[in-house]
Amino acid sequence: MRSWKRVAAGCMTVLAAVGSAAAADYETQTDKPVSQALPPERTAGPDYKVTDPVVADGYMYRFKVTSTYGPFDVTGTGALRKLQHEIWAIGQLKNVTKSEAFLKSLKDQAGKPLVFAKDVITKPVDTLTGIPKGVGRLFGNITTSVTTTRNPSQESRTKEVLLVGSFKRDYAVRFGVDPYSSNAVLQEELDKIGNAAALGSWTASAAMIPISGPASSVITATSLSKSFNNILSTEPPSRIRIINEEKLKQMGIGADLAQRYLDQPVYTPRQSLLLVDSLARLGAASGRDAYLTAALVAADEVEANFFVNTAQILRGYHETHGQITGLTMVGAVTVAQTKAGSAVIPFALDYGVWTANADRLSQSMKATYRAPRFNGTFQLWVTGSLSPTAKQELQARGFSVVEQVSSQIDVVD
């Protein structure tokens, strides 16, 4: 598998324009203690702890988390926030599935023995076979050489992951979690409730279940995330697909491309809903078909998150900072042309450093990018931050750098 360092090199390729000045000393990314990678409130909670060291590879952080419910590995600070909330929700759901009322309801159905499935899906199905996986793959010019041959088991696995009952969705939304999450422990608890409801042994409405403990304050979702949660609660996957189809048609996306995207099995219904809605909110911007085409190559959850979060940054910029008129894809990297004249490059980046590869290869951006009304200025929007050296070098080459953009725009984890 290609290393995450190649991701950093590929990303940084388009993050700087080369000037005549001599380059600064290049950096090598090193692992970090948790205290340097995260704010104090994110390092530990009542039922979890992020362990040292945090793997830092120039692009994303990779976290190992110990918890009351077992170990977890996640990539990206957004995924960590999502996991930490899910760990709290698992505890709340266990309060239900271990309660006297729930256990009694199962005993009352003696004629219908209830067996909870243990072989839960832990990650989205693979889209592509015979190629390395991971975000690093996105920046290696692989789009012309990949195969879309599917594993024979994929179709049944895709159908399985979409079979989420309304009861299960209701409980997921009650505790503010994704009903299509790849978190196996969370899914097991949701399945217990969904299966019990399907057999008629458990009928308690999610709305009647109390939220307890000091962590109940974590359900402070924004209005945007609440609206998505409401859709996920009330609409089955088949209806979510229809919603996405209608939005893609309104955007002028061809039927063939729309179908290929919606049939791409890596994206969960929630991810597809977020990505399509974000693109739809760009108004009449051109190039959204190119973005969807690029998003088709996502082969795992981490890659899908990259395209979903990039689309959310685009939507956030368009709605709060200035109109985006068109998108240009440079491989998997998006350059958004604004009506005001500048070009915006959105990145779901945790921490970036300055490298020799970036310095040598990044000149392609300034040398080749052309768009109507482009005034020669670039803005780099990242969800995380850059090293002081990387930021200094980029600014010296004419890039304005905006860090921690989720503090300015709404990005749903």
C-alpha positions as CSV (number, residue, x, y, z in Angstrom):
1,M,0.0,0.0,0.0
2,R,1.3,3.5,-0.8
3,S,2.3,5.4,2.3
4,W,0.5,8.4,3.6
5,K,3.7,10.4,2.9
6,R,2.8,10.1,-0.8
7,V,-0.5,11.7,0.1
8,A,1.2,14.6,1.6
9,A,3.5,15.0,-1.4
10,G,0.6,14.8,-3.8
11,C,-1.5,17.2,-1.9
12,M,1.2,19.8,-1.4
13,T,2.0,19.6,-5.1
14,V,-0.8,22.0,-5.7
15,L,-0.5,24.0,-2.6
16,A,2.3,26.3,-3.6
17,A,3.5,28.4,-6.6
18,V,7.2,28.4,-7.1
19,G,9.1,31.7,-7.0
20,S,12.7,32.5,-7.7
21,A,13.7,32.7,-4.0
22,A,15.7,29.7,-2.6
23,A,13.6,27.2,-0.8
24,A,13.6,27.0,3.0
25,D,14.8,23.9,4.8
26,Y,12.5,21.0,4.0
27,E,10.6,19.2,6.8
28,T,10.0,15.6,7.7
29,Q,6.8,14.9,9.4
30,T,7.1,13.1,12.8
31,D,4.7,11.4,15.1
32,K,3.3,13.6,17.9
33,P,2.2,13.2,21.5
34,V,-1.5,13.5,21.9
35,S,-1.1,16.7,23.8
36,Q,0.3,18.4,20.7
37,A,-2.2,17.0,18.2
38,L,-5.4,17.6,20.1
39,P,-6.9,20.1,22.4
40,P,-7.2,18.8,26.0
41,E,-10.9,18.2,25.8
42,R,-10.4,15.7,23.0
43,T,-7.6,13.6,24.5
44,A,-9.8,11.6,26.9
45,G,-13.3,11.2,28.1
46,P,-15.3,9.1,30.6
47,D,-15.1,6.0,28.4
48,Y,-12.1,6.6,26.1
49,K,-8.5,7.7,25.9
50,V,-6.4,8.6,22.8
51,T,-3.1,6.9,23.2
52,D,0.4,8.2,22.4
53,P,1.8,8.6,19.8
54,V,-0.4,10.1,17.2
55,V,0.9,9.1,13.7
56,A,1.4,12.3,11.7
57,D,2.4,11.8,8.1
58,G,2.2,15.2,6.5
59,Y,-1.5,15.0,5.7
60,M,-3.8,13.3,8.2
61,Y,-3.5,12.2,11.9
62,R,-4.1,8.5,12.7
63,F,-5.4,7.8,16.1
64,K,-5.5,4.8,18.3
65,V,-8.2,4.9,21.0
66,T,-8.7,2.7,24.0
67,S,-12.2,2.6,25.4
68,T,-14.6,0.8,27.7
69,Y,-16.0,-1.0,24.6
70,G,-12.7,-2.0,23.0
71,P,-9.9,-0.4,20.9
72,F,-10.6,1.7,17.8
73,D,-8.4,3.1,15.0
74,V,-9.5,6.2,13.1
75,T,-7.9,8.5,10.5
76,G,-8.5,12.3,10.7
77,T,-9.6,14.6,13.5
78,G,-13.2,14.7,12.1
79,A,-13.4,10.9,12.3
80,L,-12.1,11.1,15.8
81,R,-14.8,13.6,16.9
82,K,-17.3,11.3,15.3
83,L,-15.9,8.2,17.1
84,Q,-15.8,10.0,20.5
85,H,-19.5,10.9,20.1
86,E,-20.3,7.3,19.1
87,I,-18.5,5.9,22.2
88,W,-20.8,8.0,24.3
89,A,-23.8,6.8,22.3
90,I,-22.8,3.2,22.7
91,G,-23.0,3.6,26.5
92,Q,-26.4,5.2,26.1
93,L,-27.6,2.3,23.9
94,K,-26.3,-0.3,26.3
95,N,-28.3,1.3,29.0
96,V,-31.3,0.4,26.8
97,T,-30.3,-3.1,25.7
98,K,-29.2,-4.1,29.2
99,S,-32.2,-2.6,30.9
100,E,-34.7,-4.8,32.7
101,A,-37.5,-3.6,30.4
102,F,-35.6,-4.6,27.3
103,L,-34.5,-8.0,28.6
104,K,-38.0,-8.7,29.8
105,S,-39.4,-7.9,26.4
106,L,-37.2,-10.5,24.9
107,K,-38.3,-13.1,27.4
108,D,-41.9,-12.3,26.7
109,Q,-41.2,-13.5,23.1
110,A,-40.2,-17.0,24.1
111,G,-41.7,-18.4,20.9
112,K,-39.5,-16.2,18.8
113,P,-35.9,-16.6,20.0
114,L,-33.9,-13.6,19.2
115,V,-30.3,-14.1,18.0
116,F,-28.2,-11.0,17.6
117,A,-25.9,-11.0,14.5
118,K,-22.2,-10.9,15.4
119,D,-20.9,-10.6,11.8
120,V,-21.5,-6.9,11.5
121,I,-20.1,-4.9,8.6
122,T,-17.1,-2.9,9.9
123,K,-16.4,-0.8,6.8
124,P,-17.9,0.1,3.5
125,V,-17.5,-2.4,0.7
126,D,-14.6,-2.1,-1.7
127,T,-15.3,-0.4,-5.0
128,L,-12.1,-1.3,-6.8
129,T,-10.0,-4.5,-6.8
130,G,-6.4,-5.1,-7.5
131,I,-5.2,-1.6,-6.4
132,P,-3.7,-0.1,-3.2
133,K,-6.2,1.7,-0.9
134,G,-6.0,4.9,1.1
135,V,-6.1,8.6,0.3
136,G,-2.5,8.4,-1.0
137,R,-3.9,6.5,-3.9
138,L,-5.9,9.6,-5.0
139,F,-2.8,11.5,-5.9
140,G,-1.0,8.9,-7.9
141,N,-2.6,9.3,-11.4
142,I,-4.4,6.0,-10.9
143,T,-7.7,7.0,-12.5
144,T,-6.8,5.7,-16.0
145,S,-5.5,2.4,-14.8
146,V,-7.9,1.2,-12.1
147,T,-10.3,-1.7,-12.7
148,T,-14.0,-1.5,-11.7
149,T,-14.3,-5.3,-11.6
150,R,-16.3,-6.1,-8.5
151,N,-15.9,-8.9,-6.1
152,P,-18.9,-11.3,-6.5
153,S,-19.8,-10.8,-2.8
154,Q,-20.0,-7.0,-3.1
155,E,-23.6,-6.8,-4.3
156,S,-25.0,-8.7,-1.4
157,R,-22.8,-6.8,1.1
158,T,-24.1,-3.5,-0.4
159,K,-27.7,-4.6,0.0
160,E,-26.9,-5.7,3.6
161,V,-25.5,-2.4,4.7
162,L,-28.6,-0.6,3.3
163,L,-31.0,-2.7,5.3
164,V,-31.4,-0.3,8.1
165,G,-34.9,-0.4,9.7
166,S,-36.8,2.7,10.8
167,F,-36.5,1.7,14.5
168,K,-32.7,1.5,14.2
169,R,-32.6,4.8,12.4
170,D,-34.8,6.4,15.0
171,Y,-32.5,5.4,17.8
172,A,-29.4,6.5,15.9
173,V,-30.8,9.9,15.4
174,R,-32.0,10.1,19.0
175,F,-28.4,9.8,20.1
176,G,-27.0,11.9,17.2
177,V,-25.0,9.1,15.5
178,D,-24.8,7.9,11.9
179,P,-27.1,4.9,11.3
180,Y,-24.7,3.8,8.6
181,S,-21.5,4.2,10.6
182,S,-18.7,1.6,10.2
183,N,-18.3,1.4,14.0
184,A,-19.0,-2.3,14.6
185,V,-19.8,-1.9,18.3
186,L,-22.3,0.9,17.6
187,Q,-23.9,-1.2,14.9
188,E,-24.3,-4.2,17.2
189,E,-26.2,-2.1,19.8
190,L,-28.4,-0.6,17.1
191,D,-29.0,-4.0,15.6
192,K,-30.1,-5.4,18.9
193,I,-32.8,-2.8,19.1
194,G,-33.7,-3.0,15.4
195,N,-34.0,-6.8,15.5
196,A,-36.0,-6.8,18.7
197,A,-38.4,-4.2,17.1
198,A,-38.7,-6.3,13.9
199,L,-39.9,-9.2,16.0
200,G,-42.4,-7.1,17.9
201,S,-40.8,-7.6,21.2
202,W,-39.5,-4.0,21.7
203,T,-41.8,-1.2,20.9
204,A,-40.5,1.7,23.0
205,S,-40.2,4.9,20.9
206,A,-36.7,6.4,20.7
207,A,-38.2,9.7,21.6
208,M,-39.2,8.3,25.0
209,I,-35.7,7.1,25.9
210,P,-33.9,9.4,28.3
211,I,-30.5,10.8,27.6
212,S,-28.4,10.5,30.8
213,G,-25.0,11.4,32.2
214,P,-22.8,14.5,31.9
215,A,-22.0,13.6,28.3
216,S,-25.6,14.3,27.2
217,S,-24.4,17.8,26.5
218,V,-22.5,16.5,23.4
219,I,-25.7,16.5,21.4
220,T,-25.3,20.1,20.3
221,A,-25.7,19.6,16.6
222,T,-25.8,22.5,14.2
223,S,-29.0,23.2,12.3
224,L,-27.4,21.8,9.2
225,S,-26.4,18.5,10.8
226,K,-29.9,18.3,12.5
227,S,-31.5,18.6,9.1
228,F,-29.4,15.7,7.7
229,N,-30.2,13.6,10.8
230,N,-33.9,14.2,10.3
231,I,-33.7,13.0,6.7
232,L,-31.8,9.9,7.8
233,S,-34.3,9.2,10.5
234,T,-37.4,9.5,8.3
235,E,-36.2,8.3,4.9
236,P,-35.1,4.8,3.9
237,P,-32.0,4.5,1.7
238,S,-34.2,4.0,-1.4
239,R,-35.8,7.4,-0.8
240,I,-32.4,9.0,-0.1
241,R,-31.3,7.8,-3.5
242,I,-34.3,9.4,-5.2
243,I,-33.5,12.7,-3.4
244,N,-30.0,12.6,-4.6
245,E,-31.1,11.7,-8.2
246,E,-33.4,14.7,-8.3
247,K,-30.6,17.1,-7.1
248,L,-28.1,15.7,-9.6
249,K,-30.6,16.1,-12.4
250,Q,-31.3,19.7,-11.3
251,M,-27.5,20.3,-11.4
252,G,-27.4,19.1,-15.1
253,I,-25.4,15.9,-14.3
254,G,-25.9,13.3,-17.0
255,A,-28.0,10.3,-16.2
256,D,-25.1,7.9,-16.8
257,L,-22.7,9.7,-14.4
258,A,-25.4,10.1,-11.8
259,Q,-26.2,6.4,-11.9
260,R,-22.5,5.5,-11.7
261,Y,-22.1,7.7,-8.6
262,L,-25.2,6.5,-6.9
263,D,-24.2,2.9,-7.6
264,Q,-20.7,3.5,-6.1
265,P,-20.9,1.2,-3.1
266,V,-18.3,2.8,-0.9
267,Y,-20.4,5.9,-0.1
268,T,-23.0,5.3,2.5
269,P,-26.4,6.9,2.2
270,R,-25.3,9.6,4.7
271,Q,-22.1,10.3,2.8
272,S,-23.9,10.5,-0.5
273,L,-26.5,12.8,0.9
274,L,-23.8,15.2,2.3
275,L,-21.8,15.2,-0.9
276,V,-24.7,15.7,-3.3
277,D,-26.3,18.4,-1.2
278,S,-23.1,20.3,-0.9
279,L,-22.6,20.4,-4.7
280,A,-26.2,21.3,-5.2
281,R,-25.8,24.4,-3.0
282,L,-23.1,25.7,-5.4
283,G,-25.8,27.2,-7.6
284,A,-24.9,27.3,-11.2
285,A,-21.1,26.5,-10.8
286,S,-19.6,24.5,-13.6
287,G,-17.4,21.5,-13.2
288,R,-19.5,19.6,-10.8
289,D,-19.6,16.6,-13.2
290,A,-15.8,16.5,-13.1
291,Y,-15.9,16.5,-9.3
292,L,-18.3,13.5,-9.2
293,T,-16.2,11.7,-11.8
294,A,-13.1,12.2,-9.5
295,A,-15.2,11.0,-6.5
296,L,-15.9,7.7,-8.2
297,V,-12.4,6.4,-7.5
298,A,-12.9,6.4,-3.7
299,A,-12.1,2.9,-2.6
300,D,-12.6,3.1,1.2
301,E,-14.2,5.1,3.9
302,V,-11.2,7.4,4.4
303,E,-11.2,8.3,0.7
304,A,-14.9,8.8,0.6
305,N,-14.6,11.2,3.6
306,F,-12.0,13.2,1.7
307,F,-14.4,13.9,-1.1
308,V,-17.4,14.5,1.2
309,N,-15.4,17.0,3.4
310,T,-13.9,18.8,0.4
311,A,-17.4,19.3,-1.0
312,Q,-18.5,20.7,2.3
313,I,-15.7,23.2,2.4
314,L,-16.8,24.3,-1.1
315,R,-20.4,24.7,0.0
316,G,-19.3,26.6,3.1
317,Y,-17.1,29.0,1.2
318,H,-19.8,29.6,-1.4
319,E,-22.5,30.3,1.2
320,T,-20.5,32.5,3.6
321,H,-17.5,34.0,1.7
322,G,-18.1,34.4,-2.0
323,Q,-19.7,32.8,-5.0
324,I,-18.0,29.9,-6.6
325,T,-18.5,29.9,-10.4
326,G,-16.6,26.8,-11.5
327,L,-14.6,23.8,-10.4
328,T,-11.4,22.5,-12.0
329,M,-10.0,19.1,-11.0
330,V,-6.3,18.6,-10.9
331,G,-6.3,14.9,-10.3
332,A,-8.2,14.5,-7.0
333,V,-7.5,18.1,-6.0
334,T,-10.2,20.7,-6.5
335,V,-9.6,24.3,-7.5
336,A,-12.7,26.5,-7.2
337,Q,-12.8,29.7,-9.2
338,T,-14.7,32.5,-7.5
339,K,-16.7,35.3,-9.0
340,A,-14.3,37.8,-7.2
341,G,-11.4,36.4,-9.2
342,S,-9.4,34.3,-6.7
343,A,-9.0,30.5,-6.8
344,V,-9.8,28.5,-3.7
345,I,-8.2,25.2,-3.0
346,P,-10.1,23.2,-0.3
347,F,-8.4,20.5,1.7
348,A,-9.6,18.2,4.5
349,L,-6.1,18.4,6.0
350,D,-5.0,17.7,9.6
351,Y,-1.4,19.0,9.5
352,G,0.8,19.7,6.5
353,V,4.5,20.3,6.3
354,W,6.9,21.7,3.7
355,T,8.7,19.1,1.6
356,A,11.1,19.0,-1.3
357,N,8.5,17.2,-3.4
358,A,6.1,20.0,-2.7
359,D,8.6,22.7,-3.6
360,R,9.6,21.0,-6.8
361,L,6.3,19.9,-8.1
362,S,3.9,22.6,-7.0
363,Q,4.9,25.0,-9.8
364,S,2.4,23.1,-12.0
365,M,-0.5,24.9,-10.3
366,K,0.6,28.4,-11.0
367,A,2.0,27.5,-14.5
368,T,-1.1,25.7,-15.7
369,Y,-4.2,26.9,-13.9
370,R,-6.4,29.1,-16.1
371,A,-10.0,30.2,-15.6
372,P,-12.3,33.0,-16.6
373,R,-11.9,36.1,-14.3
374,F,-8.9,34.5,-12.5
375,N,-6.8,37.3,-11.0
376,G,-3.7,35.2,-10.2
377,T,-4.4,34.8,-6.4
378,F,-4.9,31.5,-4.6
379,Q,-6.5,30.8,-1.3
380,L,-5.8,27.6,0.5
381,W,-8.6,26.5,2.9
382,V,-7.7,23.6,5.3
383,T,-9.7,22.0,8.1
384,G,-6.5,21.7,10.2
385,S,-3.3,23.6,10.1
386,L,0.1,23.9,8.4
387,S,3.6,24.0,10.0
388,P,5.0,27.5,10.4
389,T,7.5,26.8,7.6
390,A,4.9,25.5,5.2
391,K,2.7,28.5,5.8
392,Q,5.5,30.9,5.4
393,E,6.7,29.4,2.2
394,L,3.2,29.3,0.7
395,Q,2.5,32.9,1.7
396,A,5.8,34.0,0.2
397,R,4.7,32.4,-3.1
398,G,1.4,34.3,-3.1
399,F,-0.9,31.9,-1.3
400,S,-3.2,33.1,1.4
401,V,-3.7,30.3,4.0
402,V,-6.9,29.9,6.0
403,E,-6.6,27.3,8.7
404,Q,-9.3,25.6,10.9
405,V,-12.0,26.5,8.4
406,S,-14.6,24.5,10.3
407,S,-14.6,27.4,12.8
408,Q,-15.9,29.6,10.0
409,I,-18.1,27.2,8.1
410,D,-20.3,24.3,9.0
411,V,-18.6,21.0,8.3
412,V,-20.6,17.9,9.4
413,D,-18.4,15.1,10.7
